[in-house]
Every structure is written in C-alpha cells, then in structure tokens.
Amino acid sequence: MSEPRYRRRKEDRPGEIAEAAFSAFAEKGYTATRVDDVARRAGVSKGLMYLYYKTKEDLFKAVIKNVVVPRVDAITAEVDRTTLSAEEFIRGPLRGFLKHLPGSRISVVVRLMISEGHRHPELVEFYWNNVIAKGLTSISGILERGISAGEFRRTPVTENPQLLVAPALFAVIWKLVFVQHPLDSDTLIDAQIDMILEQIRA
C-alpha cells in the first residue's frame, strides 16, 4: 500500500506551502489573504499547515526566504569569491542581478512591501535584516575593494550604495504603477552604472 502523498513528500511540503503562499499573496495581497486560502492552494489541511507555519507572518517570511533571499545570498557569495576587478564585477554580475529584478518574482514581494509594509513593521524589519542590509553590505564591500585596489576614489557613493540599486527599484515601481507606459529598465540600469563608475573612477 502506498503512503499518503503528504507523508511521502514530507521534505517538500514546507516549500510547497511557501509557494502556495506566494501565489495567494501575489493575487490578493498580504492583508486580504487568509490562512485557509494558502492551505487550499497547497492542497493540505489547515492543521497540517500549522505544523510548519504557525502564523500568516511566518508564511510571508517563508516567501521572502524562498523567493528573495537565495538571489541575495548568491550575489553575496559571488562578491566573496570573485577574481574580477571591482568595476568588472559591477558591470558583470551586479548589473545582471539588477536587470533581473524588474518583472521578476522578487518584484512581487517588493510590491507587497511597498503597499502593505507600513501596516506590518515586523515584516519590514525582517526584510531589512535578511535582504536589504545584506545586499547593501555586499555592494559596499565591492566598492571598498575598488578603493583599496586604486580603481575607485572615495565619494558619497561609498556611503550610499543604494545609488547602485536605485534604478532597479525605480524600474520595479514604474512597471507596477505605469503599466501602460513601458520603460526600458535595462537601458536605465546601464546608464546609472555608467554614470556612477564615471563619478567614482580613480
């Protein structure tokens, strides 16, 4: 006799529930989504879901961990192991990461943080600690590496690494708000990177 589906795939269940939560949040928003909605999408009972995630807040944190954190961790790891110069890294892996953001699943999470974060400060703090702070630290690290190597000079960009991320975030917001007015986000990101490198190059 075969085992019940959920028991055979116990290791996959948290990820499947988090994926169902992402779909529900993307469609309805965080506040309007009920735990019952997520359980139904995941094909599990609410009781079983509570074995993995006790609250809706836990579900949203799981979405952040599944959708956003792996991408940030990947670029952070690449900063640590790269043999590229600082400028090569910014023009290569970092630019690729930024160009991926607009229109990606990550942009859905950003939309939710913008629209509902003010009502859920604990989720904003979680996002800051697990995504934003880590990403900015990595960008600061590559800028400092460039300064140490004599590639870059110290400028306000060094203290404001958000300037490198800004065009990608702007493109995410633009595509959410001005749907009828297309934006070439790749060109925008290229232009910003060119301007910043021109400004900080030693």
Contact map, one row per residue, 1 for C-alpha under 8 A:
1110000000000000000000000000000000000000000000000000000000000000000000000000000000000000000000000000000000000000000000000000000000000000000000000000000000000000000000000000000000000000000000000000000000
1111000000000000000000000000000000000000000000000000000000000000000000000000000000000000000000000000000000000000000000000000000000000000000000000000000000000000000000000000000000000000000000000000000000
1111101100000000000000000000000000000000000000000000000000000000000000000000000000000000000000000000000000000000000000000000000000000000000000000000000000000000000000000000000000000000000000000000000000
0111111100000000000000000000000000000000000000000000000000000000000000000000000000000000000000000000000000000000000000000000000000000000000000000000000000000000000000000000000000000000000000000000000000
0011111110000000000000000000000000000000000000000000000000000000000000000000000000000000000000000000000000000000000000000000000000000000000000000000000000000000000000000000000000000000000000000000000000
0001111111001000000000000000000000000000000000000000000000000000000000000000000000000000000000000000000000000000000000000000000000000000000000000000000000000000000000000000000000000000000000000000000000
0011111111000000000000000000000000000000000000000000000000000000000000000000000000000000000000000000000000000000000000000000000000000000000000000000000000000000000000000000000000000000000000000000000000
0011111111000000000000000000000000000000000000000000000000000000000000000000000000000000000000000000000000000000000000000000000000000000000000000000000000000000000000000000000000000000000000000000000000
0000111111111000000000000000000000000000000000000000000000000000000000000000000000000000000000000000000000000000000000000000000000000000000000000000000000000000000000000000000000000000000000000000000000
0000011111111000000000000000000000000000000000000000000000000000000000000000000000000000000000000000000000000000000000000000000000000000000000000000000000000000000000000000000000000000000000000000000000
0000000011111100000000000000000000000000000000000000000000000000000000000000000000000000000000000000000000000000000000000000000000000000000000000000000000000000000000000000000000000000000000000000000000
0000000011111111000000000000000000000000000000000000000000000000000000000000000000000000000000000000000000000000000000000000000000000000000000000000000000000000000000000000000000000000000000000000000000
0000010011111111100000000000000000000000000000000000000000000000000000000000000000000000000000000000000000000000000000000000000000000000000000000000000000000000000000000000000000000000000000000000000000
0000000000111111110000000000000000000000000000000001000000000000000000000000000000000000000000000000000000000000000000000000000000000000000000000000000000000000000000000000000000000000000000000000000000
0000000000011111111000000000000000000000000000000000000000000000010000000000000000000000000000000000000000000000000000000000000000000000000000000000000000000000000000000000000000000000000000000000000000
0000000000011111111100000000000000000000010000000000000000000000000000000000000000000000000000000000000000000000000000000000000000000000000000000000000000000000000000000000000000000000000000000000000000
0000000000001111111110000000000000000110010000001000000000000000000000000000000000000000000000000000000000000000000000000000000000000000000000000000000000000000000000000000000000000000000000000000000000
0000000000000111111111000000000000000000000000000000000000110110010000000000000000000000000000000000000000000000000000000000000000000000000000000000000000000000000000000000000000000000000000000000000000
0000000000000011111111100000000000000000010000000000000000000010000000000000000000000000000000000000000000000000000000000000000000000000000000000000000000000000000000000000000000000000000000000000000000
0000000000000001111111110000000000000110110000000000000000000000000000000000000000000000000000000000000000000000000000000000000000000000000000000000000000000000000000000000000000000000000000000000000000
0000000000000000111111111000000000000100100000000000000000110010000000000000000000000000000000000000000000000000000000000000000000000000000000000000000000000000000000000000000000000000000000000000000000
0000000000000000011111111100000000000000000000000000000000010010000000000000000000000000000000000000000000000000000000000000000000000000000000000000000000000000000000000000000000000000000000000000000000
0000000000000000001111111110000000000000000000000000000000000000000000000000000000000000000000000000000000000000000000000000000000000000000000000000000000000000000000000000000000000000000000000000000000
0000000000000000000111111111100010001100100000000000000000000000000000000000000000000000000000000000000000000000000000000000000000000000000000000000000000000000000000000000000000000000000000000000000000
0000000000000000000011111111110010000000000000000000000000000000000000000000000000000000000000000000000000000001000000000000000000000000000000000000000000000000000000000000000000000000000000000000000000
0000000000000000000001111111100000000000000000000000000000000000000000000000000000000000000000000000000000011001000000000000000000000000000000000000000000000000000000000000000000000000000000000000000000
0000000000000000000000111111100000000000000000000000000000000000000000000000000000000000000000000000000000000000000000000000000000000000000000000000000000000000000000000000000000000000000000000000000000
0000000000000000000000011111111110000000000000000000000000000000000000000000000000000000000000000000000000000000000000000000000000000000000000000000000000000000000000000000000000000000000000000000000000
0000000000000000000000011111111110000000000000000000000000000000000000000000000000000000000000000000000000000001000000000000000000000000000000000000000000000000000000000000000000000000000000000000000000
0000000000000000000000001001111110000000000000000000000000010000000000000000000000000000000000000000000000000001000100000000000000000000000000000000000000000000000000000000000000000000000000000000000000
0000000000000000000000000001111111000000000000000000000000000000000000000000000000000000000000000000000000000000000100000000000000000000000000000000000000000000000000000000000000000000000000000000000000
0000000000000000000000000001111111000000000000000000000000000000000000000000000000000000000000000000000000000000000000000000000000000000000000000000000000000000000000000000000000000000000000000000000000
0000000000000000000000011001111111101100000000000000000000000000000000000000000000000000000000000000000000000000000000000000000000000000000000000000000000000000000000000000000000000000000000000000000000
0000000000000000000000000000001111111100000000000000000100000000000000000000000000000000000000000000000000000000000000000000000000000000000000000000000000000000000000000000000000000000000000000000000000
0000000000000000000000000000000011111110000001000000001100000000000000000000000000000000000000000000000000000000000000000000000000000000000000000000000000000000000000000000000000000000000000000000000000
0000000000000000000000000000000001111111000001000000000000000000000000000000000000000000000000000000000000000000000000000000000000000000000000000000000000000000000000000000000000000000000000000000000000
0000000000000000000000010000000011111111100000000000000000000000000000000000000000000000000000000000000000000000000000000000000000000000000000000000000000000000000000000000000000000000000000000000000000
0000000000000000100110010000000011111111110000000000000000000000000000000000000000000000000000000000000000000000000000000000000000000000000000000000000000000000000000000000000000000000000000000000000000
0000000000000000100100000000000000111111111111001000000000000000000000000000000000000000000000000000000000000000000000000000000000000000000000000000000000000000000000000000000000000000000000000000000000
0000000000000000000000000000000000011111111110000000000000000000000000000000000000000000000000000000000000000000000000000000000000000000000000000000000000000000000000000000000000000000000000000000000000
0000000000000000000110010000000000001111111100000000000000000000000000000000000000000000000000000000000000000000000000000000000000000000000000000000000000000000000000000000000000000000000000000000000000
0000000000000001101100000000000000000111111100000000000000000000000000000000000000000000000000000000000000000000000000000000000000000000000000000000000000000000000000000000000000000000000000000000000000
0000000000000000000000000000000000000011111110000000000000000000000000000000000000000000000000000000000000000000000000000000000000000000000000000000000000000000000000000000000000000000000000000000000000
0000000000000000000000000000000000000011111111011000000000000000000000000000000000000000000000000000000000000000000000000000000000000000000000000000000000000000000000000000000000000000000000000000000000
0000000000000000000000000000000000000011001111111000000000000000000000000000000000000000000000000000000000000000000000000000000000000000000000000000000000000000000000000000000000000000000000000000000000
0000000000000000000000000000000000110010000111111100000000000000000000000000000000000000000000000000000000000000000000000000000000000000000000000000000000000000000000000000000000000000000000000000000000
0000000000000000000000000000000000000000000011111110000000000000000000000000000000000000000000000000000000000000000000000000000000000000000000000000000000000000000000000000000000000000000000000000000000
0000000000000000000000000000000000000000000111111111000000000000000000000000000000000000000000000000000000000000000000000000000000000000000000000000000000000000000000000000000000000000000000000000000000
0000000000000000100000000000000000000010000111111111110000000000000000000000000000000000000000000000000000000000000000000000000000000000000000000000000000000000000000000000000000000000000000000000000000
0000000000000000000000000000000000000000000001111111111000000000000000000000000000000000000000000000000000000000000000000000000000000000000000000000000000000000000000000000000000000000000000000000000000
0000000000000000000000000000000000000000000000111111110000000000000000000000000000000000000000000000000000000000000000000000000000000000000000000000000000000000000000000000000000000000000000000000000000
0000000000000100000000000000000000000000000000011111110000000000000000000000000000000000000000000000000000000000000000000000000000000000000000000000000000000000000000000000000000000000000000000000000000
0000000000000000000000000000000000000000000000001111111101100000000000000000000000000000000000000000000000000000000000000000000000000000000000000000000000000000000000000000000000000000000000000000000000
0000000000000000000000000000000000000000000000001111111101000000000000000000000000000000000000000000000000000000000000000000000000000000000000000000000000000000000000000000000000000000000000000000000000
0000000000000000000000000000000000100000000000000100111111100000000000000000000000000000000000000000000000000000000000000000000000000000000000000000000000000000000000000000000000000000000000000000000000
0000000000000000000000000000000001100000000000000000111111110000000000000000000000000000000000000000000000000000000000000000000000000000000000000000000000000000000000000000000000000000000000000000000000
0000000000000000000000000000000000000000000000000000001111111000000000000000000000000000000000000000000000000000000000000010000000000000000000000000000000000000000000000000000000000000000000000000000000
0000000000000000000000000000000000000000000000000000111111111100000000000000000000000000000000000000000000000000000000000000000000000000000000000000000000000000000000000000000000000000000000000000000000
0000000000000000010010000000000000000000000000000000101111111110000000000000000000000000000000000000000000000000000000000000000000000000000000000000000000000000000000000000000000000000000000000000000000
0000000000000000010011000000010000000000000000000000000111111111000000000000000000000000000000000000000000000000000000000010000000000000000000000000000000000000000000000000000000000000000000000000000000
0000000000000000000000000000000000000000000000000000000011111111100000000000000000000000000000000000000000000000000000000010010000000000000000000000000000000000000000000000000000000000000000000000000000
0000000000000000010000000000000000000000000000000000000001111111110000000000000000000000000000000000000000000000000000000000000000000000000000000000000000000000000000000000000000000000000000000000000000
0000000000000000011011000000000000000000000000000000000000111111111100000000000000000000000000000000000000000000000000000000000000000000000000000000000000000000000000000000000000000000000000000000000000
0000000000000000000000000000000000000000000000000000000000011111111110000000000000000000000000000000000000001000000000000000001000000000000000000000000000000000000000000000000000000000000000000000000000
0000000000000000000000000000000000000000000000000000000000001111111111000000000000000000000000000000000000000000000000000000000000000000000000000000000000000000000000000000000000000000000000000000000000
0000000000000010010000000000000000000000000000000000000000000111111111000000000000000000000000000000000000000000000000000000000000000000000000000000000000000000000000000000000000000000000000000000000000
0000000000000000000000000000000000000000000000000000000000000011111111100000000000000000000000000000000011000000000000000000000000000000000000000000000000000000000000000000000000000000000000000000000000
0000000000000000000000000000000000000000000000000000000000000011111111110000000000000000000000000000000001001000000000000000000000100000000000000000000000000000000000000000000000000000000000000000000000
0000000000000000000000000000000000000000000000000000000000000001111111111000000000000000000000000000000000000000000000000000000001100000000000000000000000000000000000000000000000000000000000000000000000
0000000000000000000000000000000000000000000000000000000000000000111111111100000000000000000000000000000000000000000000000000000000000000000000000000000000000000000000000000000000000000000000000000000000
0000000000000000000000000000000000000000000000000000000000000000001111111110000000000000000000000000000000000000000000000000000000000000000000000000000000000000000000000000000000000000000000000000000000
0000000000000000000000000000000000000000000000000000000000000000000111111111000000000000000000000000000000000000000000000000000000100110000000000000000000000000000000000000000000000000000000000000000000
0000000000000000000000000000000000000000000000000000000000000000000011111111100000000000000000000000000000000000000000000000000000000000000000000000000000000000000000000000000000000000000000000000000000
0000000000000000000000000000000000000000000000000000000000000000000001111111110000000000000000000000000000000000000000000000000000000000000000000000000000000000000000000000000000000000000000000000000000
0000000000000000000000000000000000000000000000000000000000000000000000111111111000000000000011001000000000000000000000000000000000000000000000000000000000000000000000000000000000000000000000000000000000
0000000000000000000000000000000000000000000000000000000000000000000000011111111100000000000000000000000000000000000000000000000000000110010000000000000000000000000000000000000000000000000000000000000000
0000000000000000000000000000000000000000000000000000000000000000000000001111111110000000000000000000000000000000000000000000000000000000000000000000000000000000000000000000000000000000000000000000000000
0000000000000000000000000000000000000000000000000000000000000000000000000111111111000000000010000000000000000000000000000000000000000000000000000000000000000000000000000000000000000000000000000000000000
0000000000000000000000000000000000000000000000000000000000000000000000000011111111000000100000000000000000000000000000000000000000000000010011000000000000000000000000000000000000000000000000000000000000
0000000000000000000000000000000000000000000000000000000000000000000000000001111111000000000000000000000000000000000000000000000000000000000000000000000000000000000000000000000000000000000000000000000000
0000000000000000000000000000000000000000000000000000000000000000000000000000111111100000000000000000000000000000000000000000000000000000000000000000000000000000000000000000000000000000000000000000000000
0000000000000000000000000000000000000000000000000000000000000000000000000000011111110000100000000000000000000000000000000000000000000000000000000000000000000000000000000000000000000000000000000000000000
0000000000000000000000000000000000000000000000000000000000000000000000000000000011111000000000000000000000000000000000000000000000000000000000000000000000000000000000000000000000000000000000000000000000
0000000000000000000000000000000000000000000000000000000000000000000000000000000001111111100000000000000000000000000000000000000000000000000000000000000000000000000000000000000000000000000000000000000000
0000000000000000000000000000000000000000000000000000000000000000000000000000000000111111100000000000000000000000000000000000000000000000000000000100000000000000000000000000000000000000000000000000000000
0000000000000000000000000000000000000000000000000000000000000000000000000000000000011111110000000000000000000000000000000000000000000000000001101100001000000000000000000000000000000000000000000000000000
0000000000000000000000000000000000000000000000000000000000000000000000000000000000011111111000000000000000000000000000000000000000000000000000000100001000000000000000000000000000000000000000000000100000
0000000000000000000000000000000000000000000000000000000000000000000000000000000000011111111100000000000000000000000000000000000000000000000000000000000000000000000000000000000000000000000000000000000000
0000000000000000000000000000000000000000000000000000000000000000000000000000001001011111111111000000000000000000000000000000000000000000000001000000000000000000000000000000000000000000000000000000000000
0000000000000000000000000000000000000000000000000000000000000000000000000000000000000111111111100000000000000000000000000000000000000000000000000000000000000000000000000000000000000000000000001000000000
0000000000000000000000000000000000000000000000000000000000000000000000000000000000000011111111100000000000000000000000000000000000000000000000000000000000000000000000000000000000000000000000001000000000
0000000000000000000000000000000000000000000000000000000000000000000000000000000000000001111111110000000000000000000000000000000000000000000000000000000000000000000000000000000000000000000000000000000000
0000000000000000000000000000000000000000000000000000000000000000000000000010010000000000111111111000000000000000000000000000000000000000000000000000000000000000000000000000000000000000000000000000000000
0000000000000000000000000000000000000000000000000000000000000000000000000010000000000000111111111100000000000000000000000000000000000000000000000000000000000000000000000000000000000000000000000000000000
0000000000000000000000000000000000000000000000000000000000000000000000000000000000000000011111111110000000000000000000000000000000000000000000000000000000000000000000000000000000000000000011001000000000
0000000000000000000000000000000000000000000000000000000000000000000000000000000000000000000111111111000000000000000000000000000000000000000000000000000000000000000000000000000000000000000000000000000000
0000000000000000000000000000000000000000000000000000000000000000000000000010000000000000000011111111100000000000000000000000000000000000000000000000000000000000000000000000000000000000000000000000000000
0000000000000000000000000000000000000000000000000000000000000000000000000000000000000000000001111111110000000000000000000000000000000000000000000000000000000000000010010000000000000000000010000000000000
0000000000000000000000000000000000000000000000000000000000000000000000000000000000000000000000111111110000000000000000000000000000000000000000000000000000000000000000010000000000000000110010000000000000
0000000000000000000000000000000000000000000000000000000000000000000000000000000000000000000000011111111100000000000000000000000000000000000000000000000000000000000000000000000000000000000000000000000000
0000000000000000000000000000000000000000000000000000000000000000000000000000000000000000000000001111111111100000000000000000000000000000000000000000000000000000000000011001000000000000000000000000000000
0000000000000000000000000000000000000000000000000000000000000000000000000000000000000000000000000111111101100000000000000000000000000000000000000000000000000000000000011011001000000000100000000000000000
0000000000000000000000000000000000000000000000000000000000000000000000000000000000000000000000000001111111100000000000000000000000000000000000000000000000000000000000000001001000000000000000000000000000
0000000000000000000000000000000000000000000000000000000000000000000000000000000000000000000000000001111111110000000000000000000000000000000000000000000000000000000000000000000000000000000000000000000000
0000000000000000000000000000000000000000000000000000000000000000001000000000000000000000000000000000101111111000000000000000000000000000000000000000000000000000000000000000000000000000000000000000000000
0000000000000000000000000000000000000000000000000000000000000000001100000000000000000000000000000000111111111100000000000000000000000000000000000000000000000000000000000000000000000000000000000000000000
0000000000000000000000000000000000000000000000000000000000000000000000000000000000000000000000000000111111111110000000000000000000000000000000000000000000000000000000000001000000000000000000000000000000
0000000000000000000000000100000000000000000000000000000000000000000000000000000000000000000000000000000111111111000000000000000000000000000000000000000000000000000000000000000000000000000000000000000000
0000000000000000000000000100000000000000000000000000000000000001000100000000000000000000000000000000000011111111100000000000000000000000000000000000000000000000000000000000000000000000000000000000000000
0000000000000000000000000000000000000000000000000000000000000000000000000000000000000000000000000000000001111111110000000000000000000000000000000000000000000000000000000001000000000000000000000000000000
0000000000000000000000000000000000000000000000000000000000000000000000000000000000000000000000000000000000111111111000000000000000000000000000000000000000000000000000000000100100000000000000000000000000
0000000000000000000000001100110000000000000000000000000000000000000000000000000000000000000000000000000000011111111110000000000000000000000000000000000000000000000000000000000000000000000000000000000000
0000000000000000000000000000000000000000000000000000000000000000000000000000000000000000000000000000000000001111111111000001000000000000000000000000000000000000000000000000000000000000000000000000000000
0000000000000000000000000000000000000000000000000000000000000000000000000000000000000000000000000000000000000111111111000000000000000000000000000000000000000000000000000000000000000000000000000000000000
0000000000000000000000000000000000000000000000000000000000000000000000000000000000000000000000000000000000000011111111000000000000000000000000000000000000000000000000000000000000000000000000000000000000
0000000000000000000000000000011000000000000000000000000000000000000000000000000000000000000000000000000000000001111111110000000000000000000000000000000000000000000000000000000000000000000000000000000000
0000000000000000000000000000000000000000000000000000000000000000000000000000000000000000000000000000000000000001111111111011000000000000000000000000000000000000000000000000000000000000000000000000000000
0000000000000000000000000000000000000000000000000000000000000000000000000000000000000000000000000000000000000000111111111001000000000000000000000000000000000000000000000000000000000000000000000000000000
0000000000000000000000000000000000000000000000000000000000000000000000000000000000000000000000000000000000000000000111111000000000000000000000000000000000000000000000000000000000000000000000000000000000
0000000000000000000000000000000000000000000000000000000000000000000000000000000000000000000000000000000000000000000111111111000000000000000000000000000000000000000000000000000000000000000000000000000000
0000000000000000000000000000000000000000000000000000000000000000000000000000000000000000000000000000000000000000000011111111100000000000000000000000000000000000000000000000000000000000000000000000000000
0000000000000000000000000000000000000000000000000000000000000000000000000000000000000000000000000000000000000000000000011111110000000000000000000000000000000000000000000000000000000000000000000000000000
0000000000000000000000000000000000000000000000000000000010011000000000000000000000000000000000000000000000000000000010011111111000000000000000000000000000000000000000000000000000000000000000000000000000
0000000000000000000000000000000000000000000000000000000000000000000000000000000000000000000000000000000000000000100011011111111100000000000000000000000000000000000000000000000000000000000000000000000000
0000000000000000000000000000000000000000000000000000000000000000000000000000000000000000000000000000000000000000000000001111111110000000000000000000000000000000000000000000000000000000000000000000000000
0000000000000000000000000000000000000000000000000000000000001000000000000000000000000000000000000000000000000000000000000111111111000000000000000000000000000000000000000000000000000000000000000000000000
0000000000000000000000000000000000000000000000000000000000000001000000000000000000000000000000000000000000000000000000000011111111110000000000000000000000000000000000000000000000000000000000000000000000
0000000000000000000000000000000000000000000000000000000000000000000000000000000000000000000000000000000000000000000000000001111111111000000000000000000000000000000000000000000000000000000000000000000000
0000000000000000000000000000000000000000000000000000000000000000000000000000000000000000000000000000000000000000000000000000111111111100000000000000000000000000000000000000000000000000000000000000000000
0000000000000000000000000000000000000000000000000000000000000000000010000000000000000000000000000000000000000000000000000000011111111100000000000000000000000000000000000000000000000000000000000000000000
0000000000000000000000000000000000000000000000000000000000000000000110010000000000000000000000000000000000000000000000000000001111111110000000000000000000000000000000000000000000000000000000000000000000
0000000000000000000000000000000000000000000000000000000000000000000000000000000000000000000000000000000000000000000000000000001111111111000000000000000000000000000000000000000000000000000000000000000000
0000000000000000000000000000000000000000000000000000000000000000000000000000000000000000000000000000000000000000000000000000000111111111100000000000000000000000000000000000000000000000000000000000000000
0000000000000000000000000000000000000000000000000000000000000000000000010001000000000000000000000000000000000000000000000000000011111111110000000000000000000000000000000000000000000000000000000000000000
0000000000000000000000000000000000000000000000000000000000000000000000010001000000000000000000000000000000000000000000000000000000111111111000000000000000000000000000000000000000000000000000000000000000
0000000000000000000000000000000000000000000000000000000000000000000000000000000000000000000000000000000000000000000000000000000000011111111100000000000000000000110000000000000000000000000000000000000000
0000000000000000000000000000000000000000000000000000000000000000000000000000000000000000000000000000000000000000000000000000000000001111111110000000000000000000000000000000000000000000000000000000000000
0000000000000000000000000000000000000000000000000000000000000000000000000001001000000000000000000000000000000000000000000000000000000111111111000000000000000000000000000000000000000000000000000000000000
0000000000000000000000000000000000000000000000000000000000000000000000000000000000000000000000000000000000000000000000000000000000000011111111100000000000000000100000000000000000000000000000000000000000
0000000000000000000000000000000000000000000000000000000000000000000000000000000000000000000000000000000000000000000000000000000000000001111111110000000000000110100000000000000000000000000000000000000000
0000000000000000000000000000000000000000000000000000000000000000000000000000001000000000000000000000000000000000000000000000000000000000111111111000000000000000000000000000000000000000000000000000000000
0000000000000000000000000000000000000000000000000000000000000000000000000000001000000100100000000000000000000000000000000000000000000000011111111100000000000000000000000000000000000000000000000000000000
0000000000000000000000000000000000000000000000000000000000000000000000000000000000000100000000000000000000000000000000000000000000000000001111111110000100000100000000000000000000000000000000000000000000
0000000000000000000000000000000000000000000000000000000000000000000000000000000000000000000000000000000000000000000000000000000000000000000111111111000000000100000000000000000000000000000000000000000000
0000000000000000000000000000000000000000000000000000000000000000000000000000000000000100000000000000000000000000000000000000000000000000000011111111100000000000000000000000000000000000000000000000000000
0000000000000000000000000000000000000000000000000000000000000000000000000000000000001110000000000000000000000000000000000000000000000000000001111111111100000000000000000000000000000000000000000000000000
0000000000000000000000000000000000000000000000000000000000000000000000000000000000000000000000000000000000000000000000000000000000000000000000111111111111000000000000000000000000000000000000000000000000
0000000000000000000000000000000000000000000000000000000000000000000000000000000000000000000000000000000000000000000000000000000000000000000000011111111100000000000000000000000000000000000000000000000000
0000000000000000000000000000000000000000000000000000000000000000000000000000000000000000000000000000000000000000000000000000000000000000000000001111111100000000000000000000000000000000000000000000000000
0000000000000000000000000000000000000000000000000000000000000000000000000000000000000000000000000000000000000000000000000000000000000000000000000111111110000000000000000000000000000000000000000000000001
0000000000000000000000000000000000000000000000000000000000000000000000000000000000000110000000000000000000000000000000000000000000000000000000000111111110000000000000000000000000000000000000000000000011
0000000000000000000000000000000000000000000000000000000000000000000000000000000000000000000000000000000000000000000000000000000000000000000000100111111111000000000000000000000000000000000000000000000111
0000000000000000000000000000000000000000000000000000000000000000000000000000000000000000000000000000000000000000000000000000000000000000000000000010011111100000000000000000000000000000000000000000000111
0000000000000000000000000000000000000000000000000000000000000000000000000000000000000000000000000000000000000000000000000000000000000000000000000010000111111100000000000000000000000000000000000000000100
0000000000000000000000000000000000000000000000000000000000000000000000000000000000000000000000000000000000000000000000000000000000000000000000000000000011111110000000000000000000000000000000000000000100
0000000000000000000000000000000000000000000000000000000000000000000000000000000000000000000000000000000000000000000000000000000000000000000000000000000001111111000000000000000000000000000000000000000000
0000000000000000000000000000000000000000000000000000000000000000000000000000000000000000000000000000000000000000000000000000000000000000000000000000000001111111101000000000000000000000000000000001000100
0000000000000000000000000000000000000000000000000000000000000000000000000000000000000000000000000000000000000000000000000000000000000000000100110000000001111111100000000000000000000000000000000000000000
0000000000000000000000000000000000000000000000000000000000000000000000000000000000000000000000000000000000000000000000000000000000000000000100000000000000111111100000000000000000000000000000000000000000
0000000000000000000000000000000000000000000000000000000000000000000000000000000000000000000000000000000000000000000000000000000000000000000000000000000000011111111000000000000000000000000000000000000000
0000000000000000000000000000000000000000000000000000000000000000000000000000000000000000000000000000000000000000000000000000000000000001001100000000000000001111111110000000000000000000000000000000000000
0000000000000000000000000000000000000000000000000000000000000000000000000000000000000000000000000000000000000000000000000000000000000001000000000000000000000001111111000000000000000000000000000000000000
0000000000000000000000000000000000000000000000000000000000000000000000000000000000000000000000000000000000000000000000000000000000000000000000000000000000001001111111100000000000000000000000000000000000
0000000000000000000000000000000000000000000000000000000000000000000000000000000000000000000000000000000000000000000000000000000000000000000000000000000000000000111111100000000000000000000000011001000000
0000000000000000000000000000000000000000000000000000000000000000000000000000000000000000000000000100000000000000000000000000000000000000000000000000000000000000111111111000000000000000000000000000000000
0000000000000000000000000000000000000000000000000000000000000000000000000000000000000000000000000000000000000000000000000000000000000000000000000000000000000000011111111100000000000000000000000000000000
0000000000000000000000000000000000000000000000000000000000000000000000000000000000000000000000000000000000000000000000000000000000000000000000000000000000000000001111111110000000000000100110010000000000
0000000000000000000000000000000000000000000000000000000000000000000000000000000000000000000000000110110000000000000000000000000000000000000000000000000000000000000011111111000000000000100010000000000000
0000000000000000000000000000000000000000000000000000000000000000000000000000000000000000000000000000110000000000000000000000000000000000000000000000000000000000000011111111100000000000000000000000000000
0000000000000000000000000000000000000000000000000000000000000000000000000000000000000000000000000000000000000000000000000000000000000000000000000000000000000000000001111111110000000000000000000000000000
0000000000000000000000000000000000000000000000000000000000000000000000000000000000000000000000000000010000000000000000000000000000000000000000000000000000000000000000111111111000000010100000000000000000
0000000000000000000000000000000000000000000000000000000000000000000000000000000000000000000000000000111000100100000000000000000000000000000000000000000000000000000000011111111100000000000000000000000000
0000000000000000000000000000000000000000000000000000000000000000000000000000000000000000000000000000000000000010000000000000000000000000000000000000000000000000000000001111111110000000000000000000000000
0000000000000000000000000000000000000000000000000000000000000000000000000000000000000000000000000000000000000000000000000000000000000000000000000000000000000000000000000111111111100010000000000000000000
0000000000000000000000000000000000000000000000000000000000000000000000000000000000000000000000000000011000000000000000000000000000000000000000000000000000000000000000000011111111100110000000000000000000
0000000000000000000000000000000000000000000000000000000000000000000000000000000000000000000000000000000000000010000000000000000000000000000000000000000000000000000000000001111111100000000000000000000000
0000000000000000000000000000000000000000000000000000000000000000000000000000000000000000000000000000000000000000000000000000000000000000000000000000000000000000000000000000111111100000000000000000000000
0000000000000000000000000000000000000000000000000000000000000000000000000000000000000000000000000000000000000000000000000000000000000000000000000000000000000000000000000000011111111100000000000000000000
0000000000000000000000000000000000000000000000000000000000000000000000000000000000000000000000000000000000000000000000000000000000000000000000000000000000000000000000000000011111111100000000000000000000
0000000000000000000000000000000000000000000000000000000000000000000000000000000000000000000000000000000000000000000000000000000000000000000000000000000000000000000000000000000001111100000000000000000000
0000000000000000000000000000000000000000000000000000000000000000000000000000000000000000000000000000000000000000000000000000000000000000000000000000000000000000000000000000000001111110000000000000000000
0000000000000000000000000000000000000000000000000000000000000000000000000000000000000000000000000000000000000000000000000000000000000000000000000000000000000000000000000000001001111111000000000000000000
0000000000000000000000000000000000000000000000000000000000000000000000000000000000000000000000000000000000000000000000000000000000000000000000000000000000000000000000000010011000001111100000000000000000
0000000000000000000000000000000000000000000000000000000000000000000000000000000000000000000000000000000000000000000000000000000000000000000000000000000000000000000000000000000000000111111100000000000000
0000000000000000000000000000000000000000000000000000000000000000000000000000000000000000000000000010010000000000000000000000000000000000000000000000000000000000000000110010000000000011111110000000000000
0000000000000000000000000000000000000000000000000000000000000000000000000000000000000000000000000010000000000000000000000000000000000000000000000000000000000000000000000000000000000001111111000000000000
0000000000000000000000000000000000000000000000000000000000000000000000000000000000000000000000000000000000000000000000000000000000000000000000000000000000000000000000000000000000000001111111100000000000
0000000000000000000000000000000000000000000000000000000000000000000000000000000000000000000000000000000000000000000000000000000000000000000000000000000000000000000000100000000000000001111111110000000000
0000000000000000000000000000000000000000000000000000000000000000000000000000000000000000000000100110000000000000000000000000000000000000000000000000000000000000000000110000000000000000111111111000000000
0000000000000000000000000000000000000000000000000000000000000000000000000000000000000000000000100000000000000000000000000000000000000000000000000000000000000000000000000000000000000000011111111100000000
0000000000000000000000000000000000000000000000000000000000000000000000000000000000000000000000000000000000000000000000000000000000000000000000000000000000000000000000000000000000000000001111111110000000
0000000000000000000000000000000000000000000000000000000000000000000000000000000000000000000000000000000000000000000000000000000000000000000000000000000000000000000100100000000000000000000111111111000000
0000000000000000000000000000000000000000000000000000000000000000000000000000000000000000011000100000000000000000000000000000000000000000000000000000000000000000000100000000000000000000000011111111100000
0000000000000000000000000000000000000000000000000000000000000000000000000000000000000000000000000000000000000000000000000000000000000000000000000000000000000000000000000000000000000000000001111111110000
0000000000000000000000000000000000000000000000000000000000000000000000000000000000000000000000000000000000000000000000000000000000000000000000000000000000000000000000000000000000000000000000111111111000
0000000000000000000000000000000000000000000000000000000000000000000000000000000000000000000000000000000000000000000000000000000000000000000000000000000000001000000100000000000000000000000000011111111100
0000000000000000000000000000000000000000000000000000000000000000000000000000000000000010000000000000000000000000000000000000000000000000000000000000000000000000000000000000000000000000000000001111111110
0000000000000000000000000000000000000000000000000000000000000000000000000000000000000000000000000000000000000000000000000000000000000000000000000000000000000000000000000000000000000000000000000111111110
0000000000000000000000000000000000000000000000000000000000000000000000000000000000000000000000000000000000000000000000000000000000000000000000000000000000000000000000000000000000000000000000000011111110
0000000000000000000000000000000000000000000000000000000000000000000000000000000000000000000000000000000000000000000000000000000000000000000000000000000111101000000000000000000000000000000000000001111111
0000000000000000000000000000000000000000000000000000000000000000000000000000000000000000000000000000000000000000000000000000000000000000000000000000001110000000000000000000000000000000000000000000111111
0000000000000000000000000000000000000000000000000000000000000000000000000000000000000000000000000000000000000000000000000000000000000000000000000000011110000000000000000000000000000000000000000000000111
